[in-house]
Amino acid sequence: MEEKKKSPFLRLLAFLLTAVLLLGSAVLIFNWRKLNFDFIRRYFAYRSLSRNESGQTESFLYAGGLKGSFLQLGDDLLVCSTSGVRLYSTGGGAFIDQPSALTHPFASTVGASALVYDAGGSDLFVYRDREQIFSYTAENGHTILSASLNAQGLLTTVTQGSGVKGAVTVYDADFQPIFGLNISSRFVTDAVLSPDGRTLALATCGQSGGLYDSQISFYALNRSAEESQPDKVCSLGSNTILQLNWDSEPLRILGDNSLDFVSADGELTGRYPYDRRVLKGFSLEGNTCTLLLGKYRAGSTADLVTVNSKGEETASLPLEEQVLSLSSAGRYLSVLTADGLTIYSDGLEPYHDAPNLLGVRQVLQREDGSVFLISDETARLYLPD
């Protein structure tokens, strides 16, 4: 039997459908990095939250005041202030309400864990799964200079007391001490563990050849107790170290003159100098580091800059408005000015604008693109359309 010939219309339709599928596949292959489906993720994650008439989530009251520290802990908002530590859900439900007298509270989060300590004081707390799991009080007249958690939940503390310029202790996941150093030759200002928990990096300052010198010293944790000298040392010269971040390789070092990147073997792998500009704001979170650099400390004119782990500038955006707050997470960066909020991609391409946010004083960017908007007494989760 002779086969029926397909009509010209069906052949044309099949050809067009095949061409559309091939074209769509090519677009997906060459532009997959630019695609953004976080709005779907936000829809399913927050559809149970109550909304106002504009479709946004309702504000909730928080305790502690605007001068506190605000951080994301899992999906929750952590508020740390001189009056204590509080943890709120995205809808405002309180999970932790711990009054504490903290003179200079400092907080940080890593994954599902949070660390809070009184800088220059003696109290330290660790939280996980919406409850306090560890507390520590410095003894023998020591005060806490800094502390940090790594991705594995290992705790590092730097304390100062009589006879030592820095006592560094590393605790395991059960908060038992597993490593200790007493440094008397140089001042220890900060210490962090590598993501794999095998190497300790110390930020120290002192003199070398009669000149001020900042250094990063590396110690392997498997060394014997008799070994006291660092395995590797990287000198940063006169660049005063302000903050360390070792959430991923390499170690990120924020200084007053440059942003530096140092590998675990002590090699300076990247440096972004400020070129006599003043550091007016920063965020070391997210896929890239973000800096706000201005020619003068006063005034609103500044450059918003993103820098990769090689110390290379990846994007720059001149700003003419005073930045009230900036925050980054994942592929997003939030910038709050008097005119409102702009959410950028890590390439500083505008993702969403929210003008006329009256009363908002601080923003906290989240990895899914949502942002906590924080006012004097209230906070709410903002969901980009």
C-alpha positions as CSV (number, residue, x, y, z in Angstrom):
1,M,0.0,0.0,0.0
2,E,1.3,3.5,-0.9
3,E,2.1,5.6,2.1
4,K,0.1,8.8,2.6
5,K,2.1,11.9,1.9
6,K,2.3,14.4,4.8
7,S,0.7,17.7,4.0
8,P,3.0,20.6,3.4
9,F,1.5,22.4,6.4
10,L,2.4,19.6,8.8
11,R,6.0,19.5,7.4
12,L,6.3,23.2,7.8
13,L,5.0,23.1,11.4
14,A,7.4,20.3,12.3
15,F,10.3,22.2,10.8
16,L,9.4,25.4,12.7
17,L,9.0,23.5,16.0
18,T,12.4,21.9,15.5
19,A,14.0,25.2,14.7
20,V,12.4,26.8,17.8
21,L,13.7,24.0,20.1
22,L,17.2,24.2,18.6
23,L,17.3,28.0,19.0
24,G,16.0,27.7,22.6
25,S,18.6,25.2,23.4
26,A,21.4,27.4,22.0
27,V,20.1,30.4,24.0
28,L,20.0,28.3,27.2
29,I,23.6,27.0,26.6
30,F,25.2,30.4,25.9
31,N,23.2,32.4,28.5
32,W,22.6,30.0,31.3
33,R,24.7,32.0,33.8
34,K,22.4,35.1,33.2
35,L,19.2,33.2,33.8
36,N,17.5,33.8,37.1
37,F,14.8,31.6,38.5
38,D,15.0,32.8,42.1
39,F,11.6,34.4,41.8
40,I,10.2,30.9,41.6
41,R,12.2,29.9,44.6
42,R,10.9,32.9,46.5
43,Y,7.3,32.2,45.5
44,F,7.3,28.7,47.0
45,A,9.5,29.6,50.0
46,Y,7.4,32.6,51.2
47,R,3.9,32.0,49.9
48,S,2.6,31.2,53.4
49,L,3.7,34.7,54.8
50,S,1.0,37.2,55.4
51,R,1.1,40.2,52.9
52,N,-0.1,43.8,52.9
53,E,-2.2,45.4,50.2
54,S,0.9,45.9,48.0
55,G,1.7,42.2,48.1
56,Q,4.7,42.6,50.5
57,T,5.2,40.9,53.8
58,E,4.1,42.7,57.0
59,S,6.6,44.4,59.3
60,F,7.3,43.0,62.8
61,L,8.7,44.6,65.9
62,Y,12.2,43.6,67.1
63,A,14.1,44.4,70.3
64,G,17.6,45.8,70.6
65,G,17.5,49.0,68.6
66,L,19.0,50.0,65.3
67,K,22.6,50.2,66.6
68,G,22.7,46.4,66.9
69,S,24.1,43.9,64.4
70,F,21.7,42.2,62.0
71,L,22.6,39.0,60.3
72,Q,21.0,36.2,58.4
73,L,21.0,32.8,60.3
74,G,19.4,30.2,58.0
75,D,16.1,31.8,57.0
76,D,15.9,33.8,60.2
77,L,17.0,37.3,61.3
78,L,19.6,37.5,64.1
79,V,19.6,40.7,66.1
80,C,22.6,41.3,68.5
81,S,22.8,44.4,70.7
82,T,24.0,45.7,74.0
83,S,20.8,44.3,75.6
84,G,21.1,40.8,74.3
85,V,20.5,38.3,71.4
86,R,17.3,37.7,69.6
87,L,16.3,35.5,66.7
88,Y,13.2,36.1,64.5
89,S,11.6,34.2,61.7
90,T,10.8,35.9,58.4
91,G,7.3,36.4,59.7
92,G,8.4,37.9,63.1
93,G,8.1,34.9,65.3
94,A,10.7,35.0,68.2
95,F,12.8,31.8,68.7
96,I,15.5,33.3,70.9
97,D,15.2,36.1,73.4
98,Q,18.3,36.1,75.6
99,P,19.0,39.3,77.6
100,S,22.7,39.9,78.1
101,A,24.9,42.8,79.0
102,L,27.3,43.2,76.0
103,T,29.3,46.4,76.0
104,H,30.7,45.9,72.5
105,P,28.7,43.1,70.8
106,F,30.0,41.4,67.7
107,A,28.2,38.7,65.7
108,S,28.9,36.5,62.7
109,T,27.2,33.6,61.0
110,V,28.4,30.6,59.1
111,G,25.7,28.4,57.6
112,A,23.3,27.4,60.3
113,S,25.5,28.6,63.2
114,A,25.9,32.0,64.8
115,L,28.7,33.4,67.0
116,V,28.2,36.3,69.4
117,Y,30.8,37.8,71.7
118,D,31.6,40.9,73.7
119,A,34.7,42.4,72.1
120,G,37.0,43.6,74.9
121,G,34.8,41.7,77.4
122,S,34.6,38.1,78.6
123,D,31.3,36.5,77.3
124,L,30.8,34.4,74.1
125,F,27.8,32.4,72.8
126,V,27.2,30.0,70.0
127,Y,23.8,29.3,68.5
128,R,22.5,26.5,66.2
129,D,19.1,25.2,65.3
130,R,17.4,28.2,66.9
131,E,19.0,27.6,70.4
132,Q,22.1,28.4,72.3
133,I,24.5,25.4,72.2
134,F,27.6,26.8,73.9
135,S,28.7,29.7,76.2
136,Y,32.2,30.7,77.3
137,T,33.6,33.2,79.8
138,A,37.2,34.3,79.6
139,E,39.0,33.8,82.9
140,N,42.2,34.9,84.6
141,G,41.8,38.5,83.6
142,H,41.8,37.7,79.9
143,T,39.5,39.6,77.5
144,I,38.2,38.5,74.1
145,L,39.8,40.3,71.2
146,S,38.1,38.3,68.4
147,A,36.5,35.0,67.7
148,S,35.3,33.1,64.6
149,L,33.5,29.9,63.4
150,N,34.5,27.9,60.3
151,A,32.2,25.9,58.0
152,Q,32.7,22.8,60.1
153,G,31.6,24.5,63.3
154,L,35.1,24.8,64.8
155,L,35.5,27.7,67.1
156,T,38.7,30.0,67.3
157,T,39.2,32.6,70.0
158,V,41.8,35.3,70.5
159,T,42.2,36.6,74.0
160,Q,44.6,39.0,75.6
161,G,46.0,39.0,79.2
162,S,49.0,39.7,81.3
163,G,52.3,38.5,79.7
164,V,50.9,37.6,76.2
165,K,49.9,39.8,73.3
166,G,47.6,37.1,72.0
167,A,46.4,33.7,73.2
168,V,44.8,31.7,70.5
169,T,42.6,28.6,71.1
170,V,40.9,26.3,68.7
171,Y,37.9,24.2,69.8
172,D,36.5,21.1,68.0
173,A,32.8,20.7,67.1
174,D,32.1,19.6,70.7
175,F,33.8,22.8,72.0
176,Q,36.8,21.0,73.5
177,P,40.2,22.7,73.1
178,I,42.4,21.0,70.5
179,F,45.0,23.6,69.7
180,G,46.6,26.6,71.5
181,L,49.2,29.3,71.0
182,N,50.5,32.0,73.2
183,I,52.1,34.8,71.2
184,S,54.3,37.4,73.0
185,S,56.4,38.9,70.1
186,R,53.6,40.5,68.1
187,F,50.0,41.6,68.7
188,V,47.4,39.2,67.5
189,T,44.3,41.0,66.2
190,D,42.3,38.2,64.6
191,A,42.4,34.5,63.8
192,V,40.4,32.2,61.4
193,L,40.4,28.6,60.4
194,S,40.5,27.3,56.8
195,P,37.3,25.8,55.4
196,D,38.7,22.3,55.9
197,G,39.7,23.0,59.5
198,R,43.4,22.0,59.0
199,T,45.1,25.4,59.0
200,L,45.0,28.4,61.3
201,A,45.6,31.9,60.0
202,L,46.6,34.7,62.5
203,A,46.5,38.4,61.7
204,T,49.4,40.1,63.6
205,C,50.9,43.5,63.8
206,G,54.3,44.8,65.0
207,Q,57.6,46.2,63.7
208,S,59.9,44.8,61.1
209,G,63.1,46.7,60.4
210,G,61.8,49.6,62.5
211,L,58.7,49.9,60.3
212,Y,55.1,49.0,61.0
213,D,54.3,45.6,59.5
214,S,51.1,43.6,59.3
215,Q,51.5,39.8,58.8
216,I,49.4,36.7,58.2
217,S,50.9,33.7,59.9
218,F,49.8,30.1,59.1
219,Y,49.9,27.2,61.5
220,A,49.0,23.6,60.6
221,L,46.8,22.1,63.4
222,N,48.5,18.7,63.3
223,R,51.8,20.2,64.6
224,S,53.4,19.1,67.9
225,A,53.0,21.2,71.1
226,E,56.8,22.0,71.0
227,E,56.6,23.7,67.6
228,S,55.9,27.4,68.1
229,Q,57.1,29.1,64.8
230,P,54.5,29.6,62.0
231,D,54.7,27.3,58.9
232,K,54.3,30.2,56.5
233,V,54.3,34.1,56.9
234,C,52.9,36.6,54.4
235,S,53.8,40.2,55.0
236,L,51.3,42.9,54.1
237,G,53.5,45.8,54.9
238,S,51.8,48.9,56.3
239,N,48.3,47.7,55.3
240,T,46.4,47.6,58.6
241,I,44.2,44.5,58.8
242,L,40.5,45.3,59.5
243,Q,38.8,41.9,58.8
244,L,39.5,38.4,57.7
245,N,37.2,36.0,55.8
246,W,38.1,32.4,55.0
247,D,34.7,31.0,54.0
248,S,36.3,29.9,50.7
249,E,39.7,29.9,49.2
250,P,41.7,32.0,49.2
251,L,41.8,34.0,52.5
252,R,40.2,37.4,52.0
253,I,41.9,40.2,53.9
254,L,40.3,43.6,54.2
255,G,42.9,46.4,54.9
256,D,42.8,50.1,55.2
257,N,44.8,50.5,52.0
258,S,44.0,47.4,49.9
259,L,42.0,44.2,49.7
260,D,44.4,41.2,49.7
261,F,44.1,37.5,48.9
262,V,46.5,35.0,50.4
263,S,46.6,31.2,49.7
264,A,47.0,28.7,52.5
265,D,50.7,28.3,51.6
266,G,51.3,31.9,52.5
267,E,51.5,33.3,48.9
268,L,49.9,36.7,48.1
269,T,47.8,35.7,45.1
270,G,45.9,38.9,44.6
271,R,45.8,42.6,45.7
272,Y,43.3,45.4,44.9
273,P,44.8,48.7,46.0
274,Y,42.4,51.6,46.9
275,D,44.7,54.1,45.1
276,R,44.4,56.7,47.8
277,R,40.6,56.4,48.0
278,V,38.9,56.1,51.4
279,L,37.1,52.8,52.3
280,K,33.6,53.9,53.1
281,G,31.8,50.6,53.1
282,F,32.4,46.9,52.3
283,S,31.0,43.4,52.2
284,L,33.2,40.3,52.0
285,E,30.2,38.0,51.6
286,G,28.8,36.8,48.3
287,N,30.4,35.5,45.2
288,T,32.7,38.6,44.9
289,C,34.0,41.2,47.4
290,T,32.2,44.6,47.4
291,L,33.9,47.9,48.2
292,L,32.6,51.4,48.5
293,L,35.5,53.8,47.8
294,G,35.4,57.6,47.9
295,K,38.0,60.3,47.2
296,Y,37.1,61.9,50.6
297,R,35.7,60.5,53.8
298,A,32.9,63.1,53.8
299,G,30.5,63.6,50.8
300,S,28.3,61.3,48.9
301,T,30.4,60.7,45.7
302,A,31.9,57.2,45.7
303,D,32.7,54.2,43.5
304,L,30.9,50.9,44.1
305,V,33.4,48.1,43.1
306,T,33.3,44.4,43.0
307,V,36.6,42.4,43.1
308,N,37.2,38.7,42.4
309,S,39.5,36.3,44.3
310,K,42.5,37.3,42.0
311,G,42.3,40.9,43.2
312,E,40.8,42.0,39.8
313,E,38.1,44.6,39.5
314,T,35.1,42.9,37.9
315,A,32.7,45.8,37.8
316,S,32.6,49.5,38.9
317,L,29.7,51.9,39.3
318,P,30.0,55.6,40.2
319,L,27.4,56.7,42.8
320,E,26.4,60.3,43.5
321,E,24.1,59.6,46.4
322,Q,25.1,58.8,50.0
323,V,25.0,55.1,50.7
324,L,23.1,54.4,54.0
325,S,23.7,50.6,53.9
326,L,25.0,47.9,51.6
327,S,24.9,44.1,51.9
328,S,25.7,41.2,49.7
329,A,24.9,37.5,49.6
330,G,25.4,34.9,46.8
331,R,24.9,36.7,43.5
332,Y,23.1,39.8,44.9
333,L,24.1,43.1,46.3
334,S,21.7,45.6,48.0
335,V,22.5,49.3,48.1
336,L,20.2,51.6,50.2
337,T,20.2,55.4,49.6
338,A,17.8,58.1,50.6
339,D,16.0,57.5,47.3
340,G,15.4,53.8,48.0
341,L,16.8,50.4,47.5
342,T,18.5,49.0,44.4
343,I,19.4,45.3,44.2
344,Y,22.3,44.5,41.8
345,S,23.7,41.3,40.4
346,D,27.4,40.7,41.3
347,G,28.2,42.3,38.0
348,L,26.6,45.5,39.2
349,E,23.7,45.1,36.8
350,P,20.4,46.4,38.3
351,Y,18.1,43.5,39.2
352,H,15.3,45.4,41.1
353,D,14.5,48.9,42.3
354,A,12.3,49.8,45.3
355,P,12.0,53.6,45.6
356,N,10.6,55.6,48.6
357,L,11.3,53.2,51.4
358,L,10.5,55.6,54.2
359,G,12.1,54.9,57.6
360,V,14.4,52.1,56.4
361,R,17.9,52.5,57.8
362,Q,19.6,49.2,57.0
363,V,19.4,46.3,54.6
364,L,20.4,42.7,54.8
365,Q,20.7,40.8,51.5
366,R,19.7,37.2,51.3
367,E,21.0,34.6,48.8
368,D,17.6,34.1,47.1
369,G,17.3,37.8,46.3
370,S,15.0,38.8,49.1
371,V,16.1,41.5,51.5
372,F,15.4,42.3,55.2
373,L,14.5,46.0,55.5
374,I,15.3,47.3,59.0
375,S,13.9,50.5,60.5
376,D,14.3,51.9,64.0
377,E,12.0,49.4,65.7
378,T,10.6,47.2,62.9
379,A,11.9,44.8,60.2
380,R,10.3,43.1,57.3
381,L,11.2,40.8,54.5
382,Y,11.1,42.5,51.1
383,L,10.4,40.2,48.1
384,P,11.4,41.5,44.6
385,D,8.7,41.1,42.0
